Amino acid sequence: MKAAQIFQSVCFIAIKTLSLIEQLQTEAQINIVLKPTHLPPLPSYVLSLCEFPLDYMSQRFYMSEGIVIAMGTVTKYTQGARFLCSEETCPFSEDKQLVEMIDAKALSAFQGYSNNKPHFRIQSFTVFLRDELSNKMKIGNRYRFIGIPACIQNCSQVTVCIEVNSIQLCSPEGTSGISENFKYLLSLTSSSCWRFTAILANIFASQVVPPGTYNTLKLSILLSLVQTCDRERETADYLDLLIVTSDTLIADRLLNYSVCLVARGIRHPASNDIFPTVSKDKHGTGTASIQACSALLAKGGICFIGDLLSHKKDKLELLQSVLESRTTTVFIPGKKYGEDVDQQVILPIQTSFWTFVDEDLSSKTYVQKDNTLIGKLDLRSIAANLLDAFGLLIRCNELSCQRALPLLDHIMKKAIDPEEVPYTISQQFRTQDYEELIVFAKNLQVELSSEAERLIHGYYLASRRVRTDSIHGSKLSTSALKLLVSLSKAHTKLSLRKKVLEEDVLIAVLLFESSLTLKHGASVFCVAPNAVFPFDLIDENSLQQRDVYLMQCHQQLLQFIATYGPGTHVTTSEE
């Protein structure tokens, strides 16, 4: 405060000497706000909202971090930004904004359920943004800020808040590499572009399911995880998963385990709202406050919304709109919140969504009706547009095959001793190793090779031709092209490479074509339901068999493009 007084005197003398403001009469008219960008990195300068007791009486600068979970509208207040003037027309009357934040550590409470997580309650805290700091924060982002704790009294309640002085967007902490075991595995599989990711999927989540089960789903999960992004981006790749299964309990556990592998993995509570809502500011100002909800808390990560059919129709319609546009609109009625006009706030939804449905409830089996295409699932309980909005539709039912016994044995062992590590592979490749691998892989900058780009466009155009009819038009939207690129890049990242190859595109095409078949039935380019994992991966020989099979699929894809792709006949105006 002494420094501010000295600076105020200097500014007053400078303005008077240079005649910058004619109406300047007293030193008190100049309002000085010092804004330090950093504080010494010592414990006494850090205000941790997780620790008790909270020191809010010493009115000095502290540094703290938090994630924005609610944000009020900007309102006027009486004090000018830099210069105090009695004139009503003075332009130096500025704004303030109230923001609710939580400590970043509290995000773990919104992740999947776990037996070893401590029980705690979450206490949000209020920060005041004034003047030019208004609208400098975005819901869902993590910030490091410097401010002074203060107390405000509202009726009988006293609330601790922080007057923010300066703001910095937090940069994510990356990882320098992967574990030695993964490095060794990468070197062993260097002869093939497919083996490393196949083994990753085969042994993934062995704490939840036996190795070798749910491989297609586990690969899709890993691809979705490496397409998450910690950094602020206007455009990003998303990979949304819709799983159809009779084993909903296992699928729920597997997705629940996987969502915890990224910092912004949020398990949506069924009783809450998925998308932002508006309520009155709790500080009694009467203004509107936008609440983040699950989708914005999962910014840059994964929002796992559980059973799709547990959500009401209006929520599913909103979900479909968000999946298609990656934005949601919040309506703020002016009359209700003390404003002259209504407002509409458009918020970007930068997260991938995971969900599942019970096959026994949504469809009995592959429907064998005369008017139903081969391979198409009967999912009439889900709106067709919502079904198409999800990037990948995956069908898995391990209980219908020879893997049922290992799965049952695994479930029984975990029920008897939840802490037991049933497989040696779980000790060799731990959950932490996968977390580090995902962080490393998702930060790789990859680019398409010209061969990969031609293969993607060739398959896309050929598929549009064979999946177009005169009544319904094409079953492939333009977003399908973006999804194919996203899948190809994800497989490249998971392979720890930086250039997308034709082998990456093949995996993307097989996953995408399998999804299309479940939605719309088989096409001329017919792929098996288990095309990506046609064999149990038990030894070197089975990996070699898979490589041979995938090379055959590659040749079939090239033949399909040559027959139905560009150049086979005159292209239509639409193409």
N, C-alpha and C positions, 0 to 999 in steps of 0.2 A: 504493500500500500504506500510505503514511503517512496518507492521507485516510481509508482504511478503519479504521485504528487509532484515529484521532480520533473517528470516528463510533461505533466500538465503545464507547469510553469514555463518550460522551454518552448512548448508549442504556442502558448499564449504570447510570449515575447516575439516569437518568429512571425506569427500572424499579424500582430500589431505593427511590427517593424516593416513588413512587406505589404501591409494594407490589403491582405487577402480577403478579409470579411469586414465590411464597413460597419455592420451593426454590432460587432463584438465589443462588449462593455466590461465584462468581468471574467476573471480566470475560471470561475465556477461553471461558465457556460460550456466549457470544453470537457467532454467526457472521455476519459482515457481508459482503455481496456487493454492490458498487456496480455499477449498470447504466446506463452512459451511453447515451443514445438516439442521439447523433450525435457525429461526430468532425470536426475541421476538414477542409474539402475540399482537402487538400494532398496531393501525391504521396507523401510520406513516411508518410502514415497509411493508404494503400491497399495491401493485400496482393494482388497480382495472381498468380494461379496459373498464368498463361501465361508469366510472366517467370522468368528464371534469372540469378543464383542466388536462391533463396528465403530470405529473412531469417527464420529460425525460432529464432534464439538470443536475440534481445532480447525479454524477457518483458514486453511492453507491449501495449496495445490496438491492433488494426488493424481496418480495415473491408474487407470483401470481399463478393463476390457469387458465387452458384452455383445450379445446378439439381440438385435431389435425384434421384439415380438408384437409391438403395437405402436401406432403412431397417430397422433392427433392432427387436426387441421391447423393451419397457420392462423394465428389471431393477432390483432393489434395490441400493443401495450404502450404505456404513456411515455416512457423514457426514450429519447432519441438515440441513434446509433453512436454518433460522435459529437454532436453539437446540440445543445439545449436552447430552444428558442420559444418565446411566448407566442409567436405568430402561428395561427391555425393553419395557414397555407404552407408552412415550412415543410419541405420534402423529406426532412430527416427523421420522420416518424417511422419506426421499423416494426418488425414482427417478432413473435415468439412461437415456439412449438414444444409440445410435451411428447416425450418418447418413453415407452416402457421397454426395459431391457432385462435379460437374464444373463447370469454368468455362463460362459461357454461350457463349463463342466456340467451344467444342468441339462445339456442336450442328451446325455446318456439316459436320462429318465424317459425320453421319448423314443428310445431305440427299442429293439426287441426284448422280450422278456428273458431274464436270466436268473438262475438260482443264486449266483454269487454276487449279484448287485446289491449294494447297501440300500436300505430304505431311508429316504429323506424327502423333505418337502421343498418345493421350489418357491423362492421369494423373488419376485421381480422388483426392480427399482426404477425410479423415475429420473429422467434427465431432462433439463431445460435447455433448449436451443434458442438462442436469441440472435437478432439482427441477421448478419450474412450467413450464420450457421443454419438458419431455417432451410429445410428441404435438402440438407447436406447428407442426411442418412436415408437409407432405403430399408424397407422391411425385409428381414431375413438375413441381412448382411452382418458381418462381425466387424466391430470397430475397436480401436484403441484410442482412448480419449483422456484428456487432462481436464480436471475440473475441481471445484470446491464443494464439499458436502454442506448441505444446509437443511434446516427443518422448516416444513410448512404445516400450518394448522388449518384443518378443515373441520369446522364444528368441534366435536370432542376428540377427533383423531389427529394425531401428529404423525407426519410422514417424512421419512428421510429421503432427500432427493440430491441430485448433483447438478450444480450449475456448470455446464460444459464450456470450456474455454477454447479448446482446439480438438480437431478430429482427424484421425488417420484410419483408412481402410486397412484391416489386417491382411497381410500377405500370408498365404498358407505355408506351413512348414512341410517341405518335401522330404524325400528320403534319398540317400546317396546311392542306393543299390538294392540288390536282392540277397537272400541268404546264400551261404556257400552250397547248401544242398540243391537249391534251384539252379545255381550256376553250373554245378556238376551235371544236373539233369539236362540243362540246355546244351552242354557240350556233347553229351551222349546222343542227343536227338538231332544234331546239326545236319544230318544227311537228308532229313525230310522236313518240309515246311509245315507238316500236319501233326507230327508226333508230340512235340512239346505241349501244345494246347490240348491234345487228346489225353495225355497223361495228367495234365493239370486238372481237367474235368473229371477224369476217372477216379482220382484220389481226393477230390475236393469234398469238404464237409464230412469227412469220415467220422467226425464227432456226432453226426446226426443220422447219416445213412451209410450203409456198407459201401466200400469202394466198388465201382463197377455198376452201381444202380443209378438211375435217373441221369445218365450221362448227357443226353441232349439238353435237358433242362439245366443241368449244372453248367454246361458250356455257355448256354444262353445267359445265365445269371452272371457269369464271369465277364462276358462280352458287354453286358449292360453296366456292370460295375466299372470297367475300364473306360467307359464313355462318359462317366461323371466328370465334372470340372469344378475345381476349387476357385478358379479365377473368374472375375467379372467379365462376361462376354455377351455381346449382343446376339450373336448366333452361336449355337452349340448343337451337338449331336445328342439325340435322346433315343433310348431303346426301351420301349414300354413292353411289358410281358403280361400276357393273359394265359394262365395255365388251366387246362381242363383235365381233371383227374378224379378217380374214385378214391384215391388215398389222400383226402383233404388234410387229415391230421399230419401226415408226413410232409406234404407239400407246405403246409403252414410252418412247420418246424424248420424246414430247409430254407424257406424264404426269410423266416425270422432270424435264423443264424446268419444268413448272408447279408442282410440289411445292416448288421452291426459292423461290417468290415470297412465301411466308409464313415468319415466323421459326420456327414450329414445324411445318415440313414435313419429315417423316421418311421416307426411303427404307428400307424394312425389308429387312435382309439375310436371304436365304433360309435361311441356316444358323442363325439365332438364333430365339428365341421371340418371338411377337408380343405375348403377354400375360404378366403378372407371374409370376415363379417364386420358389421359396423355396430358400435354401441356408444352410449354416452360416456364421456371421459369421467373416470371415477374420482377425479379431484374436485368435482363440483363446478367445473367451468361451464357445463352445459353444451360443450362442443363435441363434435364427432370424433371417435377414436376407431381406427381400423385395426382389427385383430388379425394376427398373422395366420393362425391355424396351421395344419400339418403341411400343406403343400409349400408354403413359404418358409417354414422352418427347415424343410428338406432342400432348400435352395442349393443347386449345384450337386445334389446327391440323389437319393432314392426315397420315394414315398410309397410305402407298402400299405395298401388300403384293405388287406384281408380279403374276405369272401365278397366277391362282386355283388352277389344277389342279396347280401344283407343290407345294401343301401337302397333308399327309396328312389322312385322313378325320377323325381325332379333333380336329385343329386346326380343320378347317372346321366341325365341330359346335360347338366352343367359339366360333368367330367368329359363327356364327348366333345363339347364345345372347346374345353381347355386343351384336350389332346390334339385337336385340329388347328387351333390358333396359337397355343402356348401363351395365352393371356386370359385374364378374367377381369370383369368390370364390376366395381363396387359403386353402388348408387347411394348418395348422401342427400336425403331430402332436406332442403334448406329450412323449411318451417319448423321441423322437429329439432333441429340443432342450432337455432338462432342465427341462421344466415339468410340473406336476402334472396339468394337463388339456389337452385338445386345444383349438385355437383356429381360428376361421374369421374371416377378415378380408375384408369386402366393399369393393371399390375401384371408384369411378366411372370409366368410360372416356369421357372427354370429347374425342372426336376423330371426324372423318369418315374413312371408309375408301375408297380407290380400288383397283381391281383390273381385270384384263382376262383374257379367255380367247380361245384360238385357235379361230375358227369352224370351221376345217377339221378340228379334233380333236373339238370338242364338238357340232357340227352341220354337215351338208353344205351346206344351203341352207334356204330356206323350204320346209318339207316338204309335198309335194303328195300326201298320202294321204287316202283317203276319210274317215277318222275324225279328221282333223286340221283344226282351225279355220284359216281364212285368216289369214295374217300371223303365225302362231305359229312361233317357232323351236324346233327340236328340241334341247333342252339337257338331255338325259337324264343326261349326265355330272355335272350339278350337282343336288344335292338341291332339291326344289321349295320347301321351307321356307327354305332359304338364298337361293334365287333371289328369293323374295318379301321377304326381309329387307332386300335392297338397295333404296334409294329409287328410283334410276333405272337401268333397263337400256337401254343405247344400242348400236345396231348401226351400224357404219360400215365401209365397204369401198371406199375411193377408187380402188383399182386396177380396179374393175369398171366405171368410167365414164370420161368424157372428160377427167377430171382426172389420169389416170395419167401422161401425158407431162410436164406441169409438175412433178409430184412426182418423177418419175424424173430430170428435169433438175436439180432441187434437190439430190437425193441425190448425183448425180455431182459437182456443183460443191462441195458440202461435203466430199466425199471427197478431192477434189483440194486444196482450200484451206479447212480448217475455220474459219479466222479471217475469211474473206471475208464481207462483208455483201451478200448477193445482191440485196436490194430496197431502194429508197430509203425505203420506208415503215418499214423497220427502223431507219433513222437518225432518222426523224421521231418515231416512237413507240418508245422504247427499253424494254428490260426494266425498267430503274429506274423509268420512268414508270408502267409497269403495277404495280410493287410499291407505289409511292406511292398510286396509284389504289385498289388493293385495301385498303390500310390505312385510307385515308380513307373508302371506301364501307362497310367492315364495321363501322365505329364510328358510322354513322348510326343514329339511333333512328327506326324507321318504325312506322306504325300503319295498321291496316286501315280503309278507308272503309266505310261501311254498304253501298254498292253492291257493292264487292269481296267483302265477307263474304257477302252474299246469293248472289252468283254462285258462290262456292266451295261453299256448302252446297247450292245447287240442283244443281250438277253432281255433287256427291258422292252425294246421295240418288238422283238419276236413274241414276247409274252403278251403284249398289248394286242397283237394281231390274232393270236390263237384264243385269247380270252375276251373277244369282242363279239357281241351279237347285235342284231338290228333292233331288238326290243329294249335291252338294258344298257346297251353301249359297252364301254370297256370296264372290266372289273379291276383294272390297275389305274390308280390315280397318279398324278405327277409326284405326290409325296413318296411313292414307291421307289422312285429313282434315288431320292435323298436317303431313304432307309437302306437301300442296297449299298450305297457309298458308306453310310455309317457302320453297317455290319462288317464290311470289308476292312475299314480302318480299325474297328475294334479288334478283329482277329489279328491284324498286323501288330497292334499294340500288345495284345496278349502274348504274341510270339516274340515280343521284345525286339521287333524290327522297326525301321523307319520308312520303308518303301512298300506300298501295297502291291502285291504280286497277284498273278492270275490264280495261284493256289488259295489266296485269301478270298478272292472273289467267289471261287467255287464253293467254299464253306458258306459264304453269305447267300449264294443262290440256292443251295440245298435247304438251308434253314427257311429262307423266304418262300421257296416253292412248296415246302411241306406245310407252311402256314397257309398259303393260298389254297392248297388242296383241302385243308380242313374247313376253310371258309366257303369255298366255291366249287369244290370237286376237282378231280384230276383233269389235266390237260394233255396235249400231245407229248409234252415234255414230262413224262411220268416218273416221279421219284418215289422211292419206298418211304414209308413212315419213319423208318430208322436209318435214313440214308447217311447221316453223318457218323453214326456208330453202328455199322452193320454187324460187327462181331464183338464178342466179349474180349476185352483187352487184358489178357492174362500173361502174355510173354512176348518175346521178340517176334515170333512167327505171326502172332495175331496182329501186331502192328504192321508187319510187312503185308499181310493180307489186306488190311484196311487201306494201305497206300496204293496197292494194285487196284482195289475197288474204286477208290477216289480218282485215280488216273483214268479209269474207264468212264466214270461219270464226267470227267473233264472232256473227254472225246465226244461223249453224247451231247454235252452242252454246245460244243463247237459245231456239231452236226445240226443241232436244233437251230442255232443262229444262222448257219449257212442255208438252211431250208426255208426258214420263216422270217429271217431278219432282213436288214436293209439290203436293197439291191436285187431281191428275188422277184419283185414286180414293182410297178409304179407305186410310189408312196402316196398315201392319201393326204389331203390338205391338213387333217388333224395331226398326223405324224410330222 
